[in-house]
Amino acid sequence: MSFLRRLPSDVRKSLAIEPGERVLTFAGADGGYVVATDRALFLSDGTRVPYETIDRASWDDEGLRVVTADGRSHRERVGEPRLLPETLRERVNSTIVVNKRVLLPRGGVRLVARRRPGGEVLGWTLVFDDGLDPDDPGLRAQAEQALEGVRRSMGV
């Protein structure tokens, strides 16, 4: 795979790659490289972002924006993205076991079950519509009830 040789060896060695993890593609970014492996996205500062934690990723003229399930946003100015957008989309989608939107009395919630690539279901994330307070106990109880119904119906 000749394209891997262009990723500088010092960059490859600096990545916190797990045993058996493989580099799939990479792109030059301001300050370094963005590298996609079969298990995670590495940002130019070396931050490892496992695919199962990525809620949204988007591309525009500025480059890549990644938002994780905990609400953190990462921005990378990427030159030529190469195969990074397609690889990122495929790898993130492969971690989603269930993604179902449920209507609640005052809006909706997206119920998402994720897993590590090739692993077991890690758990569920409740993503409330904009304007809804996820800390509202009544709303949270309604969402938890909806989640229990989805879990029973899907066997997850």
mmCIF file of the C-alpha atoms, coordinates in Angstrom:
data_MODEL
# 
_entry.id   MODEL 
# 
loop_
_atom_site.group_PDB 
_atom_site.id 
_atom_site.type_symbol 
_atom_site.label_atom_id 
_atom_site.label_alt_id 
_atom_site.label_comp_id 
_atom_site.label_asym_id 
_atom_site.label_entity_id 
_atom_site.label_seq_id 
_atom_site.pdbx_PDB_ins_code 
_atom_site.Cartn_x 
_atom_site.Cartn_y 
_atom_site.Cartn_z 
_atom_site.occupancy 
_atom_site.B_iso_or_equiv 
_atom_site.pdbx_formal_charge 
_atom_site.auth_seq_id 
_atom_site.auth_comp_id 
_atom_site.auth_asym_id 
_atom_site.auth_atom_id 
_atom_site.pdbx_PDB_model_num 
ATOM 1   C CA . MET A 1 1   ? 0.000   0.000  0.000  1.00 0.00 ? 1   MET A CA 1 
ATOM 2   C CA . SER A 1 2   ? 2.074   2.852  -1.270 1.00 0.00 ? 2   SER A CA 1 
ATOM 3   C CA . PHE A 1 3   ? -0.172  5.621  0.121  1.00 0.00 ? 3   PHE A CA 1 
ATOM 4   C CA . LEU A 1 4   ? 0.743   4.568  3.668  1.00 0.00 ? 4   LEU A CA 1 
ATOM 5   C CA . ARG A 1 5   ? 4.413   5.287  3.015  1.00 0.00 ? 5   ARG A CA 1 
ATOM 6   C CA . ARG A 1 6   ? 3.612   8.963  2.631  1.00 0.00 ? 6   ARG A CA 1 
ATOM 7   C CA . LEU A 1 7   ? 2.407   9.169  6.218  1.00 0.00 ? 7   LEU A CA 1 
ATOM 8   C CA . PRO A 1 8   ? 5.646   10.123 7.951  1.00 0.00 ? 8   PRO A CA 1 
ATOM 9   C CA . SER A 1 9   ? 6.941   7.372  10.195 1.00 0.00 ? 9   SER A CA 1 
ATOM 10  C CA . ASP A 1 10  ? 7.275   9.786  13.137 1.00 0.00 ? 10  ASP A CA 1 
ATOM 11  C CA . VAL A 1 11  ? 3.546   10.589 12.819 1.00 0.00 ? 11  VAL A CA 1 
ATOM 12  C CA . ARG A 1 12  ? 2.648   6.887  12.662 1.00 0.00 ? 12  ARG A CA 1 
ATOM 13  C CA . LYS A 1 13  ? 4.808   6.168  15.737 1.00 0.00 ? 13  LYS A CA 1 
ATOM 14  C CA . SER A 1 14  ? 3.287   9.067  17.674 1.00 0.00 ? 14  SER A CA 1 
ATOM 15  C CA . LEU A 1 15  ? -0.269  7.707  17.342 1.00 0.00 ? 15  LEU A CA 1 
ATOM 16  C CA . ALA A 1 16  ? -1.686  5.813  20.321 1.00 0.00 ? 16  ALA A CA 1 
ATOM 17  C CA . ILE A 1 17  ? -2.678  2.875  18.120 1.00 0.00 ? 17  ILE A CA 1 
ATOM 18  C CA . GLU A 1 18  ? -4.017  -0.232 19.866 1.00 0.00 ? 18  GLU A CA 1 
ATOM 19  C CA . PRO A 1 19  ? -2.612  -3.689 19.069 1.00 0.00 ? 19  PRO A CA 1 
ATOM 20  C CA . GLY A 1 20  ? -4.058  -4.884 15.751 1.00 0.00 ? 20  GLY A CA 1 
ATOM 21  C CA . GLU A 1 21  ? -5.383  -1.438 14.798 1.00 0.00 ? 21  GLU A CA 1 
ATOM 22  C CA . ARG A 1 22  ? -4.733  -0.470 11.169 1.00 0.00 ? 22  ARG A CA 1 
ATOM 23  C CA . VAL A 1 23  ? -4.306  2.904  9.455  1.00 0.00 ? 23  VAL A CA 1 
ATOM 24  C CA . LEU A 1 24  ? -6.910  3.235  6.673  1.00 0.00 ? 24  LEU A CA 1 
ATOM 25  C CA . THR A 1 25  ? -6.292  6.728  5.320  1.00 0.00 ? 25  THR A CA 1 
ATOM 26  C CA . PHE A 1 26  ? -5.013  10.157 6.295  1.00 0.00 ? 26  PHE A CA 1 
ATOM 27  C CA . ALA A 1 27  ? -4.984  13.769 5.176  1.00 0.00 ? 27  ALA A CA 1 
ATOM 28  C CA . GLY A 1 28  ? -2.697  16.696 5.805  1.00 0.00 ? 28  GLY A CA 1 
ATOM 29  C CA . ALA A 1 29  ? -4.076  19.277 8.216  1.00 0.00 ? 29  ALA A CA 1 
ATOM 30  C CA . ASP A 1 30  ? -2.850  22.505 9.722  1.00 0.00 ? 30  ASP A CA 1 
ATOM 31  C CA . GLY A 1 31  ? -0.348  21.415 12.298 1.00 0.00 ? 31  GLY A CA 1 
ATOM 32  C CA . GLY A 1 32  ? -0.027  17.786 11.206 1.00 0.00 ? 32  GLY A CA 1 
ATOM 33  C CA . TYR A 1 33  ? -2.222  14.992 9.933  1.00 0.00 ? 33  TYR A CA 1 
ATOM 34  C CA . VAL A 1 34  ? -5.723  13.660 10.497 1.00 0.00 ? 34  VAL A CA 1 
ATOM 35  C CA . VAL A 1 35  ? -5.513  9.864  10.458 1.00 0.00 ? 35  VAL A CA 1 
ATOM 36  C CA . ALA A 1 36  ? -8.362  7.353  10.213 1.00 0.00 ? 36  ALA A CA 1 
ATOM 37  C CA . THR A 1 37  ? -7.735  3.857  11.509 1.00 0.00 ? 37  THR A CA 1 
ATOM 38  C CA . ASP A 1 38  ? -10.186 0.984  11.603 1.00 0.00 ? 38  ASP A CA 1 
ATOM 39  C CA . ARG A 1 39  ? -11.109 1.962  15.209 1.00 0.00 ? 39  ARG A CA 1 
ATOM 40  C CA . ALA A 1 40  ? -10.655 5.715  15.684 1.00 0.00 ? 40  ALA A CA 1 
ATOM 41  C CA . LEU A 1 41  ? -9.969  9.098  14.172 1.00 0.00 ? 41  LEU A CA 1 
ATOM 42  C CA . PHE A 1 42  ? -6.726  10.784 15.234 1.00 0.00 ? 42  PHE A CA 1 
ATOM 43  C CA . LEU A 1 43  ? -6.743  14.574 15.090 1.00 0.00 ? 43  LEU A CA 1 
ATOM 44  C CA . SER A 1 44  ? -3.683  16.608 14.155 1.00 0.00 ? 44  SER A CA 1 
ATOM 45  C CA . ASP A 1 45  ? -2.832  17.199 17.828 1.00 0.00 ? 45  ASP A CA 1 
ATOM 46  C CA . GLY A 1 46  ? -2.767  13.426 18.447 1.00 0.00 ? 46  GLY A CA 1 
ATOM 47  C CA . THR A 1 47  ? -6.189  13.295 20.124 1.00 0.00 ? 47  THR A CA 1 
ATOM 48  C CA . ARG A 1 48  ? -7.792  9.894  19.632 1.00 0.00 ? 48  ARG A CA 1 
ATOM 49  C CA . VAL A 1 49  ? -11.549 10.054 18.922 1.00 0.00 ? 49  VAL A CA 1 
ATOM 50  C CA . PRO A 1 50  ? -13.109 6.564  18.883 1.00 0.00 ? 50  PRO A CA 1 
ATOM 51  C CA . TYR A 1 51  ? -15.759 6.251  16.176 1.00 0.00 ? 51  TYR A CA 1 
ATOM 52  C CA . GLU A 1 52  ? -18.418 5.144  18.654 1.00 0.00 ? 52  GLU A CA 1 
ATOM 53  C CA . THR A 1 53  ? -18.130 8.528  20.403 1.00 0.00 ? 53  THR A CA 1 
ATOM 54  C CA . ILE A 1 54  ? -18.679 10.639 17.275 1.00 0.00 ? 54  ILE A CA 1 
ATOM 55  C CA . ASP A 1 55  ? -22.172 12.113 17.098 1.00 0.00 ? 55  ASP A CA 1 
ATOM 56  C CA . ARG A 1 56  ? -21.678 14.240 13.958 1.00 0.00 ? 56  ARG A CA 1 
ATOM 57  C CA . ALA A 1 57  ? -18.970 14.901 11.421 1.00 0.00 ? 57  ALA A CA 1 
ATOM 58  C CA . SER A 1 58  ? -19.246 17.429 8.604  1.00 0.00 ? 58  SER A CA 1 
ATOM 59  C CA . TRP A 1 59  ? -17.087 18.892 5.862  1.00 0.00 ? 59  TRP A CA 1 
ATOM 60  C CA . ASP A 1 60  ? -17.095 22.409 4.436  1.00 0.00 ? 60  ASP A CA 1 
ATOM 61  C CA . ASP A 1 61  ? -14.651 24.909 2.938  1.00 0.00 ? 61  ASP A CA 1 
ATOM 62  C CA . GLU A 1 62  ? -12.989 25.206 6.352  1.00 0.00 ? 62  GLU A CA 1 
ATOM 63  C CA . GLY A 1 63  ? -12.336 21.461 6.587  1.00 0.00 ? 63  GLY A CA 1 
ATOM 64  C CA . LEU A 1 64  ? -13.586 18.886 9.081  1.00 0.00 ? 64  LEU A CA 1 
ATOM 65  C CA . ARG A 1 65  ? -15.806 19.431 12.131 1.00 0.00 ? 65  ARG A CA 1 
ATOM 66  C CA . VAL A 1 66  ? -16.382 16.556 14.540 1.00 0.00 ? 66  VAL A CA 1 
ATOM 67  C CA . VAL A 1 67  ? -18.852 16.683 17.441 1.00 0.00 ? 67  VAL A CA 1 
ATOM 68  C CA . THR A 1 68  ? -18.679 13.934 20.037 1.00 0.00 ? 68  THR A CA 1 
ATOM 69  C CA . ALA A 1 69  ? -21.564 12.529 22.064 1.00 0.00 ? 69  ALA A CA 1 
ATOM 70  C CA . ASP A 1 70  ? -20.444 14.549 25.095 1.00 0.00 ? 70  ASP A CA 1 
ATOM 71  C CA . GLY A 1 71  ? -20.852 17.779 23.091 1.00 0.00 ? 71  GLY A CA 1 
ATOM 72  C CA . ARG A 1 72  ? -17.175 18.502 22.426 1.00 0.00 ? 72  ARG A CA 1 
ATOM 73  C CA . SER A 1 73  ? -16.468 20.043 19.048 1.00 0.00 ? 73  SER A CA 1 
ATOM 74  C CA . HIS A 1 74  ? -13.215 19.602 17.139 1.00 0.00 ? 74  HIS A CA 1 
ATOM 75  C CA . ARG A 1 75  ? -12.252 21.568 14.027 1.00 0.00 ? 75  ARG A CA 1 
ATOM 76  C CA . GLU A 1 76  ? -9.507  20.578 11.577 1.00 0.00 ? 76  GLU A CA 1 
ATOM 77  C CA . ARG A 1 77  ? -8.392  22.582 8.573  1.00 0.00 ? 77  ARG A CA 1 
ATOM 78  C CA . VAL A 1 78  ? -7.761  19.796 6.080  1.00 0.00 ? 78  VAL A CA 1 
ATOM 79  C CA . GLY A 1 79  ? -6.085  20.331 2.717  1.00 0.00 ? 79  GLY A CA 1 
ATOM 80  C CA . GLU A 1 80  ? -6.915  17.563 0.247  1.00 0.00 ? 80  GLU A CA 1 
ATOM 81  C CA . PRO A 1 81  ? -9.206  15.200 2.197  1.00 0.00 ? 81  PRO A CA 1 
ATOM 82  C CA . ARG A 1 82  ? -8.403  12.153 0.031  1.00 0.00 ? 82  ARG A CA 1 
ATOM 83  C CA . LEU A 1 83  ? -10.578 9.246  1.262  1.00 0.00 ? 83  LEU A CA 1 
ATOM 84  C CA . LEU A 1 84  ? -11.080 10.684 4.741  1.00 0.00 ? 84  LEU A CA 1 
ATOM 85  C CA . PRO A 1 85  ? -14.754 11.781 4.360  1.00 0.00 ? 85  PRO A CA 1 
ATOM 86  C CA . GLU A 1 86  ? -15.909 8.415  2.999  1.00 0.00 ? 86  GLU A CA 1 
ATOM 87  C CA . THR A 1 87  ? -13.854 6.453  5.508  1.00 0.00 ? 87  THR A CA 1 
ATOM 88  C CA . LEU A 1 88  ? -15.091 8.530  8.441  1.00 0.00 ? 88  LEU A CA 1 
ATOM 89  C CA . ARG A 1 89  ? -18.735 8.167  7.359  1.00 0.00 ? 89  ARG A CA 1 
ATOM 90  C CA . GLU A 1 90  ? -18.430 4.405  6.917  1.00 0.00 ? 90  GLU A CA 1 
ATOM 91  C CA . ARG A 1 91  ? -16.599 3.828  10.194 1.00 0.00 ? 91  ARG A CA 1 
ATOM 92  C CA . VAL A 1 92  ? -18.983 5.975  12.292 1.00 0.00 ? 92  VAL A CA 1 
ATOM 93  C CA . ASN A 1 93  ? -22.054 4.383  10.692 1.00 0.00 ? 93  ASN A CA 1 
ATOM 94  C CA . SER A 1 94  ? -20.654 0.911  11.403 1.00 0.00 ? 94  SER A CA 1 
ATOM 95  C CA . THR A 1 95  ? -20.781 1.657  15.156 1.00 0.00 ? 95  THR A CA 1 
ATOM 96  C CA . ILE A 1 96  ? -24.511 2.464  15.180 1.00 0.00 ? 96  ILE A CA 1 
ATOM 97  C CA . VAL A 1 97  ? -26.661 -0.480 16.209 1.00 0.00 ? 97  VAL A CA 1 
ATOM 98  C CA . VAL A 1 98  ? -29.933 1.464  16.656 1.00 0.00 ? 98  VAL A CA 1 
ATOM 99  C CA . ASN A 1 99  ? -30.796 5.077  15.809 1.00 0.00 ? 99  ASN A CA 1 
ATOM 100 C CA . LYS A 1 100 ? -34.455 5.820  16.426 1.00 0.00 ? 100 LYS A CA 1 
ATOM 101 C CA . ARG A 1 101 ? -36.226 9.134  16.920 1.00 0.00 ? 101 ARG A CA 1 
ATOM 102 C CA . VAL A 1 102 ? -39.153 9.081  19.336 1.00 0.00 ? 102 VAL A CA 1 
ATOM 103 C CA . LEU A 1 103 ? -41.691 11.857 19.778 1.00 0.00 ? 103 LEU A CA 1 
ATOM 104 C CA . LEU A 1 104 ? -42.294 13.126 23.286 1.00 0.00 ? 104 LEU A CA 1 
ATOM 105 C CA . PRO A 1 105 ? -45.086 15.519 24.354 1.00 0.00 ? 105 PRO A CA 1 
ATOM 106 C CA . ARG A 1 106 ? -42.826 18.609 23.998 1.00 0.00 ? 106 ARG A CA 1 
ATOM 107 C CA . GLY A 1 107 ? -40.470 17.503 21.217 1.00 0.00 ? 107 GLY A CA 1 
ATOM 108 C CA . GLY A 1 108 ? -38.402 14.474 20.426 1.00 0.00 ? 108 GLY A CA 1 
ATOM 109 C CA . VAL A 1 109 ? -35.410 12.438 21.435 1.00 0.00 ? 109 VAL A CA 1 
ATOM 110 C CA . ARG A 1 110 ? -33.080 10.322 19.358 1.00 0.00 ? 110 ARG A CA 1 
ATOM 111 C CA . LEU A 1 111 ? -32.232 6.977  20.987 1.00 0.00 ? 111 LEU A CA 1 
ATOM 112 C CA . VAL A 1 112 ? -28.865 5.695  19.820 1.00 0.00 ? 112 VAL A CA 1 
ATOM 113 C CA . ALA A 1 113 ? -27.155 2.408  20.685 1.00 0.00 ? 113 ALA A CA 1 
ATOM 114 C CA . ARG A 1 114 ? -23.463 2.278  19.763 1.00 0.00 ? 114 ARG A CA 1 
ATOM 115 C CA . ARG A 1 115 ? -20.692 -0.290 19.829 1.00 0.00 ? 115 ARG A CA 1 
ATOM 116 C CA . ARG A 1 116 ? -16.966 -0.338 19.292 1.00 0.00 ? 116 ARG A CA 1 
ATOM 117 C CA . PRO A 1 117 ? -16.073 -1.659 15.855 1.00 0.00 ? 117 PRO A CA 1 
ATOM 118 C CA . GLY A 1 118 ? -16.580 -5.408 16.093 1.00 0.00 ? 118 GLY A CA 1 
ATOM 119 C CA . GLY A 1 119 ? -17.505 -5.212 19.782 1.00 0.00 ? 119 GLY A CA 1 
ATOM 120 C CA . GLU A 1 120 ? -20.481 -5.431 22.074 1.00 0.00 ? 120 GLU A CA 1 
ATOM 121 C CA . VAL A 1 121 ? -23.144 -2.740 22.500 1.00 0.00 ? 121 VAL A CA 1 
ATOM 122 C CA . LEU A 1 122 ? -21.634 -0.135 24.816 1.00 0.00 ? 122 LEU A CA 1 
ATOM 123 C CA . GLY A 1 123 ? -24.793 1.605  25.799 1.00 0.00 ? 123 GLY A CA 1 
ATOM 124 C CA . TRP A 1 124 ? -27.431 4.083  24.782 1.00 0.00 ? 124 TRP A CA 1 
ATOM 125 C CA . THR A 1 125 ? -27.277 7.808  24.232 1.00 0.00 ? 125 THR A CA 1 
ATOM 126 C CA . LEU A 1 126 ? -30.310 10.076 24.495 1.00 0.00 ? 126 LEU A CA 1 
ATOM 127 C CA . VAL A 1 127 ? -30.043 13.045 22.124 1.00 0.00 ? 127 VAL A CA 1 
ATOM 128 C CA . PHE A 1 128 ? -32.807 15.559 22.868 1.00 0.00 ? 128 PHE A CA 1 
ATOM 129 C CA . ASP A 1 129 ? -34.144 18.011 20.294 1.00 0.00 ? 129 ASP A CA 1 
ATOM 130 C CA . ASP A 1 130 ? -32.751 21.534 20.488 1.00 0.00 ? 130 ASP A CA 1 
ATOM 131 C CA . GLY A 1 131 ? -34.612 23.566 23.081 1.00 0.00 ? 131 GLY A CA 1 
ATOM 132 C CA . LEU A 1 132 ? -35.367 20.604 25.347 1.00 0.00 ? 132 LEU A CA 1 
ATOM 133 C CA . ASP A 1 133 ? -33.648 20.427 28.725 1.00 0.00 ? 133 ASP A CA 1 
ATOM 134 C CA . PRO A 1 134 ? -32.041 16.973 29.108 1.00 0.00 ? 134 PRO A CA 1 
ATOM 135 C CA . ASP A 1 135 ? -31.816 17.595 32.875 1.00 0.00 ? 135 ASP A CA 1 
ATOM 136 C CA . ASP A 1 136 ? -35.597 18.034 33.246 1.00 0.00 ? 136 ASP A CA 1 
ATOM 137 C CA . PRO A 1 137 ? -36.618 15.025 35.408 1.00 0.00 ? 137 PRO A CA 1 
ATOM 138 C CA . GLY A 1 138 ? -40.053 14.657 33.804 1.00 0.00 ? 138 GLY A CA 1 
ATOM 139 C CA . LEU A 1 139 ? -38.674 14.807 30.278 1.00 0.00 ? 139 LEU A CA 1 
ATOM 140 C CA . ARG A 1 140 ? -35.885 12.406 31.187 1.00 0.00 ? 140 ARG A CA 1 
ATOM 141 C CA . ALA A 1 141 ? -38.390 9.929  32.637 1.00 0.00 ? 141 ALA A CA 1 
ATOM 142 C CA . GLN A 1 142 ? -40.435 10.049 29.416 1.00 0.00 ? 142 GLN A CA 1 
ATOM 143 C CA . ALA A 1 143 ? -37.294 9.464  27.348 1.00 0.00 ? 143 ALA A CA 1 
ATOM 144 C CA . GLU A 1 144 ? -36.206 6.566  29.583 1.00 0.00 ? 144 GLU A CA 1 
ATOM 145 C CA . GLN A 1 145 ? -39.666 5.000  29.218 1.00 0.00 ? 145 GLN A CA 1 
ATOM 146 C CA . ALA A 1 146 ? -39.434 5.341  25.415 1.00 0.00 ? 146 ALA A CA 1 
ATOM 147 C CA . LEU A 1 147 ? -35.956 3.820  25.533 1.00 0.00 ? 147 LEU A CA 1 
ATOM 148 C CA . GLU A 1 148 ? -37.182 0.821  27.487 1.00 0.00 ? 148 GLU A CA 1 
ATOM 149 C CA . GLY A 1 149 ? -39.910 0.240  24.886 1.00 0.00 ? 149 GLY A CA 1 
ATOM 150 C CA . VAL A 1 150 ? -37.398 0.422  22.016 1.00 0.00 ? 150 VAL A CA 1 
ATOM 151 C CA . ARG A 1 151 ? -34.982 -1.921 23.818 1.00 0.00 ? 151 ARG A CA 1 
ATOM 152 C CA . ARG A 1 152 ? -37.729 -4.487 24.367 1.00 0.00 ? 152 ARG A CA 1 
ATOM 153 C CA . SER A 1 153 ? -39.007 -4.296 20.798 1.00 0.00 ? 153 SER A CA 1 
ATOM 154 C CA . MET A 1 154 ? -35.526 -4.566 19.260 1.00 0.00 ? 154 MET A CA 1 
ATOM 155 C CA . GLY A 1 155 ? -33.972 -6.980 21.728 1.00 0.00 ? 155 GLY A CA 1 
ATOM 156 C CA . VAL A 1 156 ? -30.960 -4.742 22.336 1.00 0.00 ? 156 VAL A CA 1 
# 
